[in-house]
């Protein structure tokens, strides 16, 4: 009887697990290229929902029909939601590429022509327009020193000193 109750309790807890909403942005300064390179990892279904809300049409990031058009759409989405300042100067990223991994999508970025960062400011409001419970983690690495912050909607500003 105890085993049956235990199994029923586990089934009940697993059936009603609360979803979480998370993105992770990982940036690293590359002194050789004088660039900040990195990635953004987002759950596919959350990003599809945000893109659908903005574009008023269904977006399928699992079965992509036109990768060049999808890349443009992803860059447009990120460009107003991921803003980087290095030593007080705004840097524009190039979306190098993207790929899907199970239930997530990886977006690969490069911010070129960066001096050695002493201060890195990041505005990250990814998915804030569509998910009230969204949490964004930002990690920045400069000269083997790694720092990270976590913010939950509506907090979106991160400042890293090196």
Helices and strands as residue ranges (DSSP letters): H 2-15, E 22-30, E 35-43, H 44-55, H 67-79, E 82-86, E 89-91, E 93-101, E 104-111, E 119-124, E 135-142, E 145-152, E 157-161
